[in-house]
Amino acid sequence: MTVHTKIDQASLDQLFFKGRTANGFIDKAVPLALLQEVYDIAKMGATSMNTQPTRYVFLNSAESRARLIPALSPGNVEKTKIAPVTVIVAIDTQFYEHVPQIWHVAGAKDMFAGNVPLAQGTATRNGTLGGAYFMMAARAVGLDCGPMSGVDLAKVNAEFFPDGRFKTDFLINLGYGDDSKLFARNPRLSFEQACTVL
């Protein structure tokens, strides 16, 4: 039996306590090998029935990020232009096509394919979870993340996913953060405000 121990404070600080939402980035490229490493860590996070419905599209050039600009709220335009990478975190609405490869019980693909509400709920819930795992993995390897929901999702889908199979969930600007652009940290709710013990 594996006995897990608490990770050290420096790791907790990097992932959570001192991890910040990047609002700007220094001019330093993110190697493709590092993006692959982030994915290879994030993919190990738990999803319902190992469905893994999250898809990641890396906009790794100024030209590809420029295609996003018409869909962004004004406050997200400049930081996206200067970000080394913007990640479209999307959901594969037909994730179940891969289920025979990744789930150990036969018949799961048909269960999802034949039940649209179940498939949609599973994709939405677990797709967002995959995006959260991705951000934690990125922080774990020393990158900074600027997640964004100030975006016209329909415009992003029309531009990048015209066949309709993938649906954008949110965006993440990714790179090495410019600390001079950080906002002051906002308060968090207390345990008593956010939690109920029954």
C-alpha distance (Angstrom), angle and dihedral (degrees) to the residues before:
residue distance angle dihedral
M1 . . .
T2 3.79 . .
V3 3.79 114.6 .
H4 3.79 111.5 -155.6
T5 3.77 122.2 -151.2
K6 3.77 131.3 -157.5
I7 3.80 113.6 -87.9
D8 3.79 116.9 -117.9
Q9 3.80 123.5 -86.3
A10 3.80 93.6 -110.1
S11 3.81 89.8 59.0
L12 3.81 92.0 47.0
D13 3.80 89.3 49.6
Q14 3.81 92.7 51.1
L15 3.79 93.6 47.7
F16 3.81 100.5 37.4
F17 3.80 125.3 -10.5
K18 3.81 97.3 49.8
G19 3.79 96.9 19.7
R20 3.78 108.7 113.3
T21 3.78 138.1 -172.6
A22 3.79 104.8 -102.6
N23 3.79 113.0 -128.0
G24 3.79 94.7 179.2
F25 3.78 139.4 10.8
I26 3.77 139.5 -139.4
D27 3.80 119.3 -121.5
K28 3.79 98.9 -93.0
A29 3.77 124.3 123.6
V30 3.79 123.7 -126.6
P31 3.82 110.0 -133.9
L32 3.79 117.7 -127.9
A33 3.80 89.0 -125.3
L34 3.82 89.3 60.6
L35 3.81 91.5 51.1
Q36 3.79 88.4 52.7
E37 3.81 90.1 49.2
V38 3.81 90.4 52.5
Y39 3.79 90.4 51.4
D40 3.80 92.5 46.6
I41 3.81 89.4 55.4
A42 3.81 96.1 41.9
K43 3.81 94.6 49.1
M44 3.80 89.3 65.4
G45 3.81 92.0 67.2
A46 3.79 116.7 108.7
T47 3.80 120.9 -95.8
S48 3.79 129.0 175.0
M49 3.81 108.4 -78.9
N50 3.82 86.8 -11.4
T51 3.81 88.2 -78.1
Q52 3.83 95.7 153.9
P53 3.82 95.6 -165.4
T54 3.82 95.9 167.3
R55 3.79 118.3 109.9
Y56 3.81 124.1 -170.0
V57 3.79 124.9 -152.3
F58 3.81 112.5 -168.3
L59 3.80 113.9 -149.9
N60 3.77 95.9 -159.4
S61 3.81 101.0 168.5
A62 3.79 138.0 56.1
E63 3.80 88.4 -116.7
S64 3.78 94.9 55.7
R65 3.83 92.4 44.5
A66 3.81 90.0 50.3
R67 3.80 87.6 65.4
L68 3.82 87.4 64.9
I69 3.80 97.2 52.8
P70 3.84 97.4 88.0
A71 3.81 89.4 55.4
L72 3.81 97.8 49.6
S73 3.78 128.8 95.5
P74 3.84 110.6 -116.9
G75 3.80 93.8 -104.3
N76 3.79 91.8 59.2
V77 3.80 99.7 48.9
E78 3.82 104.2 84.0
K79 3.80 96.8 41.7
T80 3.79 89.9 50.2
K81 3.80 91.3 50.8
I82 3.81 91.2 54.9
A83 3.81 98.7 38.0
P84 3.81 112.5 108.9
V85 3.82 89.9 -137.7
T86 3.79 135.7 10.8
V87 3.77 116.3 -160.9
I88 3.78 120.9 -151.8
V89 3.79 104.1 -149.9
A90 3.78 104.1 -154.6
I91 3.77 139.2 172.4
D92 3.78 123.1 -127.0
T93 3.81 104.3 -136.3
Q94 3.81 88.8 -161.5
F95 3.80 95.8 46.8
Y96 3.79 88.3 135.4
E97 3.81 90.5 75.6
H98 3.83 85.9 77.6
V99 3.81 96.4 44.1
P100 3.84 95.9 96.4
Q101 3.82 87.4 59.3
I102 3.81 96.8 48.0
W103 3.83 108.1 29.3
H104 3.79 124.7 69.5
V105 3.83 99.5 -146.5
A106 3.80 119.9 79.4
G107 3.81 119.2 -126.1
A108 3.80 98.3 34.5
K109 3.80 92.9 115.0
D110 3.81 91.7 57.7
M111 3.79 91.1 46.0
F112 3.82 90.5 60.2
A113 3.80 96.9 35.4
G114 3.80 90.7 54.2
N115 3.81 96.7 46.7
V116 3.80 114.1 57.7
P117 3.86 96.8 -176.6
L118 3.81 90.9 50.5
A119 3.80 92.3 47.6
Q120 3.81 93.3 46.9
G121 3.79 93.8 47.4
T122 3.78 92.4 46.9
A123 3.80 92.7 47.9
T124 3.80 94.7 47.5
R125 3.79 97.5 45.2
N126 3.79 97.3 42.0
G127 3.79 94.9 37.3
T128 3.80 91.1 59.8
L129 3.79 89.5 45.2
G130 3.80 88.9 55.2
G131 3.80 89.7 53.7
A132 3.80 90.3 52.9
Y133 3.79 91.2 49.7
F134 3.80 88.1 50.7
M135 3.80 92.2 55.3
M136 3.80 92.3 49.4
A137 3.82 90.5 48.0
A138 3.81 90.4 49.8
R139 3.79 91.1 51.9
A140 3.81 89.8 47.0
V141 3.83 91.2 60.2
G142 3.81 93.6 45.7
L143 3.80 102.7 -94.4
D144 3.79 126.5 129.5
C145 3.79 123.7 -132.3
G146 3.77 132.6 -149.7
P147 3.81 106.2 -171.1
M148 3.80 115.3 -162.8
S149 3.76 134.4 -165.3
G150 3.80 94.3 166.7
V151 3.77 91.8 104.0
D152 3.79 139.3 106.2
L153 3.80 98.3 -115.0
A154 3.80 93.4 -167.0
K155 3.81 90.5 58.2
V156 3.81 92.0 49.1
N157 3.80 90.7 49.2
A158 3.80 92.2 48.9
E159 3.80 91.4 49.8
F160 3.79 100.7 42.5
F161 3.82 106.7 18.4
P162 3.81 107.2 33.7
D163 3.81 93.3 155.2
G164 3.82 89.0 65.5
R165 3.80 98.4 -130.2
F166 3.82 95.8 111.9
K167 3.80 120.9 51.4
T168 3.79 122.4 -162.5
D169 3.80 115.2 -119.8
F170 3.82 102.1 176.7
L171 3.80 142.2 -39.6
I172 3.80 132.3 -111.2
N173 3.78 124.7 -159.7
L174 3.79 106.3 -149.9
G175 3.77 134.8 -165.4
Y176 3.78 140.8 75.3
G177 3.77 110.1 -33.1
D178 3.78 126.3 -123.7
D179 3.81 102.4 -132.3
S180 3.81 91.2 -158.7
K181 3.82 88.3 68.1
L182 3.80 96.3 54.0
F183 3.79 120.6 118.1
A184 3.79 118.7 -134.9
R185 3.79 109.4 -88.1
N186 3.79 112.3 -96.0
P187 3.81 121.5 -135.8
R188 3.80 123.4 -92.0
L189 3.78 125.6 -138.7
S190 3.79 116.3 -98.3
F191 3.80 123.5 -112.0
E192 3.79 88.4 -105.9
Q193 3.80 92.9 53.1
A194 3.79 96.9 46.8
C195 3.80 105.2 29.9
T196 3.79 137.1 63.2
V197 3.78 122.9 -165.6
L198 3.81 114.7 -158.7
